[in-house]
Structures are given as structure tokens and as C-alpha cells.
Amino acid sequence: MEDLIASTKSQSPTGPSPEPATSLIARVKEFVKNYMSQPQYDASHDYNHILRVLALAQHILSIEQATNPSVSYDPTIVTLAALMHDVGDHKYLPTIISGGGSDDPNTLVKTTLINLGAPLFQARYVQSIVKSVSYSHEIRDPAHVRGVLLQHPELAIVQDADRLDALGAVGIGRTFTYTGAKGKRTDDGMQETIRHFEDKLERLTEMMKTGEGKRLAKERTQRLKVFKEWWEEENAMSMKLDR
């Protein structure tokens, strides 16, 4: 990962000059594509996941701009935050200790964006959003997330987009993929993954921040519930056997 970060750095101690949004976004996409191809990332969190979140974020943004014009959203911030939201994800960087270095997940997004040509205010803005996207962060400190939402309304869009990709058919595939890649074997086997539906995924609809996010979450959560019914039906006979 250090090689990826180093490759973005400029000769100038203050970083390269700010670039037009289209050029910056293209460079960020290239960086993220390489970053997410690192071996510690699995198929549940890869560049395809990033592209799905980006597409969902852009869709939600278009709906919100039309139906909620009183809120001002920065489309470039939405795009950058969607692209960068898994850079420095603690699930894949468990040994990193916060200390202000180039690999510090608390500053990695900001540092990378500056090195790729973003102005400081924009890099800070995106870093603040990315640090507040995750489900676990909101569960631990909901008041902090509410505060960030008041300052940075783009968080609502990126957060909803990321959570939508955890639901529906894609979410089912991602959940089993992540458990297989990261989970420890237990006597319950794949049933542990099904419990994750109830423990987390089925709760996401009530945590959505935008109207379109809620609408899509309801649709995708229903798909989870149907799948769970099929799962329980197909496993019913084996559950009656002595274990």
C-alpha cells in the first residue's frame, strides 16, 4: 500500500496544483482501482463494489436534487467520497495504528486526494465524510454522525448508497463472500451468515437518510427476507437431525 500512496506524491512539498474536477476524478478512479486490487481486499469489497456505490450515489443525488432543492449538494464531493469510501477500511487494515503517518486511516483519504490534485478544503471535506460512512461508526457514535450530516449533507447520499449495496441479491452474495474470506469456521456453518441478515442488514432501512435510499432499501430488504425463507425451507429437514 505504501507504494500506491508514494506513487501519488508530487515533487512539491505542498502537493500539486488543484485540477479540474473531471481530471481529478479520473485520477482518483485509477488510484482506487489499483488500491482495491490489493490482496487483502476480497470480492465483497472490491472495485466493482466501488462502482456500484458510485452509481447508486449518483442516482440518489439526482433524485434528491429534484425533490429536495432546499439542500445544496456538491456533486464532485459525492463522487469523490463514493470512490474513496473504502480506502483505509479498518476491516482490511487491522494492524494500522493511528499516528499521522501516510498509512493512517484517519488521514489517508485526505493525504491521497491532496497528492492527486485536490485542494485542501475538498480533501478535508471528503475525509470527514468517509470517516462517518460505516454502519459500525454510526452505531458507536450516532451523535457524531448527525453532526457531520449537518455540516456535510453529501454524507447521507454516500452512506445510503453504500448500505444499499449490502442489501438485495448483491448484498446476499457479498455477505457470503465476506464470511468465507474473513470468517472463522463454526459449528453453525453458513447459518451464521443468515443471522447477520437479522443482526444488521434488516436494520439498514430504518437507518437510511434519503427518501430514495429508504425506497430502494425496502425493496432490497424484501429480497433478503424472501431468500431467508427459502434458506430456512431448504434447511428444515436437516435441522431435525441429531447433531
C-alpha positions in Angstrom: 0.0 0.0 0.0 2.9 2.4 0.7 3.9 2.1 -3.0 0.4 3.1 -4.0 0.5 6.2 -1.8 4.0 7.1 -2.8 3.0 6.9 -6.5 0.6 9.8 -5.9 3.1 12.2 -4.4 4.3 15.3 -6.1 7.7 16.9 -6.1 6.2 19.9 -4.4 6.1 19.9 -0.6 2.6 21.4 -0.7 1.2 18.9 -3.3 0.3 19.5 -6.9 -1.9 22.4 -8.0 -5.7 21.8 -8.0 -7.0 20.3 -11.2 -10.4 20.4 -12.9 -12.9 18.1 -11.4 -13.1 15.7 -14.4 -9.3 15.3 -14.4 -9.1 14.8 -10.6 -12.0 12.2 -10.7 -10.2 10.3 -13.4 -7.0 10.1 -11.4 -8.9 9.1 -8.2 -10.7 6.3 -10.1 -7.4 5.0 -11.3 -5.9 5.1 -7.8 -8.9 3.4 -6.2 -9.0 0.7 -8.9 -5.4 -0.2 -8.1 -5.9 0.2 -4.3 -8.9 -2.1 -4.2 -7.0 -4.8 -6.2 -4.6 -5.3 -3.2 -4.7 -8.9 -2.0 -6.2 -8.1 1.4 -9.4 -7.0 -0.2 -11.9 -9.7 -1.2 -14.7 -9.7 -3.8 -17.2 -8.3 -1.2 -15.1 -5.1 -1.1 -13.5 -4.6 -4.5 -13.6 -2.1 -7.3 -16.9 -3.4 -8.6 -18.4 -2.6 -5.2 -17.0 0.9 -5.5 -18.6 1.3 -8.9 -22.0 0.1 -7.7 -21.8 2.6 -4.8 -20.8 5.4 -7.1 -23.7 4.6 -9.5 -26.2 4.4 -6.5 -24.8 7.7 -5.1 -25.2 9.5 -8.4 -28.8 8.1 -8.8 -29.8 9.2 -5.2 -28.2 12.6 -5.8 -30.2 13.2 -8.9 -33.5 12.3 -7.1 -32.6 14.4 -4.0 -31.7 17.5 -6.2 -35.1 17.2 -7.8 -37.2 16.5 -4.8 -35.3 18.4 -2.1 -33.9 21.5 -3.7 -33.6 23.3 -0.4 -30.5 21.2 0.4 -27.3 22.1 -1.5 -25.2 19.1 -2.6 -21.7 19.2 -4.2 -21.7 16.5 -7.0 -17.9 16.4 -7.0 -17.8 15.7 -3.3 -20.4 12.9 -3.7 -18.4 11.3 -6.4 -15.0 11.6 -4.6 -16.5 10.3 -1.3 -18.2 7.3 -3.1 -14.9 6.4 -4.8 -12.8 6.7 -1.7 -15.2 5.4 1.0 -13.3 2.1 1.4 -9.8 3.5 1.3 -8.3 2.8 4.8 -11.2 0.5 5.8 -10.3 -0.9 9.3 -11.7 -4.3 8.4 -8.8 -4.8 5.9 -6.1 -2.9 7.8 -6.3 -4.3 11.3 -2.7 -3.7 12.2 -2.6 0.0 11.4 -2.2 2.3 14.4 -3.3 5.9 14.1 -0.3 8.1 14.3 -0.4 10.6 11.4 1.7 8.6 9.0 0.9 8.1 5.3 -1.0 4.9 6.1 -3.0 6.4 9.0 -6.7 5.6 8.1 -7.8 8.8 9.8 -5.9 10.9 7.3 -5.2 8.5 4.3 -8.1 9.8 2.2 -7.1 13.4 2.7 -3.5 12.8 2.0 -4.2 10.8 -1.1 -6.6 13.4 -2.5 -4.1 16.2 -2.0 -1.4 14.2 -3.7 -3.8 13.6 -6.6 -4.5 17.3 -7.0 -7.5 18.1 -4.8 -7.4 21.4 -2.8 -7.0 21.1 0.9 -10.6 22.1 1.8 -12.0 19.5 -0.6 -9.7 16.7 0.7 -10.7 17.5 4.3 -14.4 17.5 3.4 -14.2 14.1 1.7 -12.1 12.7 4.6 -14.8 13.8 7.1 -17.5 12.0 5.1 -15.5 8.8 4.6 -14.8 8.5 8.3 -18.5 8.6 9.0 -19.9 6.3 6.3 -19.7 3.0 8.1 -22.5 1.2 10.0 -20.3 0.4 12.9 -19.2 4.1 13.3 -22.8 5.2 13.4 -23.8 2.5 16.0 -20.9 3.6 18.2 -21.4 7.3 17.9 -24.7 8.3 16.3 -24.5 11.9 17.7 -21.2 12.4 15.8 -22.7 11.2 12.5 -25.7 13.5 13.0 -23.2 16.4 13.5 -21.4 15.5 10.3 -24.6 15.3 8.4 -25.5 18.8 9.4 -22.2 20.1 8.0 -21.8 17.7 5.1 -25.2 16.6 3.6 -23.4 14.6 1.0 -22.7 12.0 3.7 -26.4 11.0 3.6 -26.1 10.1 -0.1 -22.9 8.2 0.1 -23.9 6.4 3.3 -27.2 5.3 1.8 -25.5 4.2 -1.4 -23.0 2.0 0.5 -25.7 0.5 2.6 -27.9 -0.3 -0.4 -25.1 -2.4 -1.8 -25.3 -4.5 1.4 -28.9 -5.4 0.6 -30.7 -7.4 -2.1 -29.2 -10.1 -4.3 -25.9 -8.3 -4.4 -25.9 -7.9 -0.6 -26.5 -11.6 -0.2 -23.6 -12.5 -2.4 -21.3 -10.0 -0.6 -22.3 -11.3 2.8 -21.4 -14.9 2.0 -18.2 -13.8 0.2 -17.1 -11.7 3.2 -17.8 -14.5 5.7 -15.9 -17.0 3.5 -12.9 -14.7 3.2 -12.8 -13.4 6.7 -14.9 -15.6 8.9 -13.8 -18.3 11.2 -15.4 -21.8 10.8 -18.1 -22.5 13.4 -20.4 -25.4 14.1 -23.2 -23.3 12.7 -21.5 -23.0 9.3 -23.3 -20.8 6.9 -26.2 -20.3 9.3 -24.1 -17.7 11.0 -24.2 -15.6 7.8 -28.0 -15.8 7.8 -28.1 -14.5 11.3 -26.2 -11.5 10.0 -29.3 -10.6 8.0 -31.3 -10.1 11.2 -28.5 -8.6 13.3 -27.5 -5.9 10.8 -28.9 -6.0 7.2 -32.6 -6.0 8.0 -32.0 -2.9 10.2 -30.5 -0.8 7.5 -33.8 0.5 6.1 -34.6 2.4 9.2 -31.1 4.0 9.1 -31.4 5.4 5.6 -31.2 9.2 5.4 -32.7 10.0 2.0 -36.2 9.3 0.6 -34.8 7.4 -2.4 -32.5 5.4 -0.1 -35.4 4.3 2.0 -37.5 3.3 -1.0 -34.7 1.2 -2.5 -33.8 -0.3 0.9 -37.3 -1.5 1.4 -37.3 -3.3 -2.0 -33.9 -4.9 -1.4 -34.7 -5.9 2.2 -37.7 -7.8 1.0 -35.4 -9.7 -1.3 -33.3 -10.7 1.7 -36.4 -11.9 3.6 -37.5 -14.0 0.6 -34.1 -15.5 0.4 -34.1 -16.2 4.1 -37.4 -18.0 3.8 -36.0 -20.2 1.0 -32.9 -20.9 3.1 -35.0 -22.0 6.1 -37.2 -24.2 4.0 -34.3 -26.0 2.3 -32.6 -26.5 5.7 -35.6 -27.6 7.7 -35.2 -31.3 7.3 -31.5 -31.3 8.3 -32.3 -29.2 11.4 -34.4 -32.1 12.8 -31.4 -34.5 12.8 -29.3 -35.1 15.9 -26.2 -33.0 16.0 
